[in-house]
Amino acid sequence: MEIKISPSAREETTAAARYYEEEVDGLGKAFMEVLRVGFRRIRKYPRVSTLIRGDYRRHLLDRFPFGIIY
């Protein structure tokens, strides 16, 4: 499965990483790693995440209050 990230999603995740990094040193990097793990899981198991509407699914990230919609 190929994953394409929309410009608005990229901006949102970058802003979140910056925010976390400002709050706690290293937390922004941890957020980005959890996001990468989420993308790997989606590629490996694309049908496991919760259906939210039609064919759209949401994969909730571990440790952070974010989800990946795909």
C-alpha positions in Angstrom: 0.0 0.0 0.0 1.3 3.4 -1.0 0.8 6.2 1.6 0.5 9.8 0.5 0.4 12.5 3.1 -1.7 15.6 2.3 0.0 19.0 2.7 -2.4 19.9 5.6 -1.7 16.6 7.4 2.0 17.2 7.0 1.6 20.7 8.5 -0.5 19.4 11.4 2.0 16.7 12.3 5.0 19.0 12.0 3.3 21.5 14.3 2.4 18.8 16.8 6.0 17.6 16.8 7.3 21.1 17.4 4.8 21.6 20.2 5.8 18.3 21.9 9.5 19.1 21.5 9.0 22.5 23.1 7.2 20.9 26.1 9.6 18.1 26.7 13.0 17.6 25.1 12.8 14.5 22.8 9.1 14.2 22.9 8.7 15.6 19.4 11.0 13.0 18.0 9.1 10.3 19.9 5.9 11.6 18.3 7.4 11.3 14.8 8.6 7.8 15.5 5.2 6.7 16.8 3.7 8.2 13.6 6.2 6.2 11.5 5.2 3.0 13.3 1.6 3.8 12.6 2.3 4.1 8.9 4.2 0.8 8.9 1.3 -0.9 10.6 -1.1 0.5 8.1 1.1 -0.8 5.2 1.3 -4.2 6.8 -2.3 -4.5 8.0 -4.4 -2.0 6.0 -7.8 -3.5 7.0 -7.2 -3.8 10.8 -8.0 -0.2 11.7 -11.5 0.9 12.5 -13.9 1.8 9.7 -15.2 5.3 10.3 -17.2 6.1 7.2 -17.5 4.3 3.8 -14.1 2.9 3.0 -12.2 5.4 5.3 -10.4 4.0 8.4 -8.7 5.5 11.4 -5.6 4.2 13.0 -5.1 5.6 16.5 -1.5 6.3 17.5 0.0 4.8 20.6 0.9 7.3 23.4 -0.4 10.4 21.6 -4.0 11.7 21.0 -3.7 11.5 17.2 -5.2 9.2 14.5 -4.3 8.6 10.9 -7.3 8.7 8.6 -6.8 6.7 5.4 
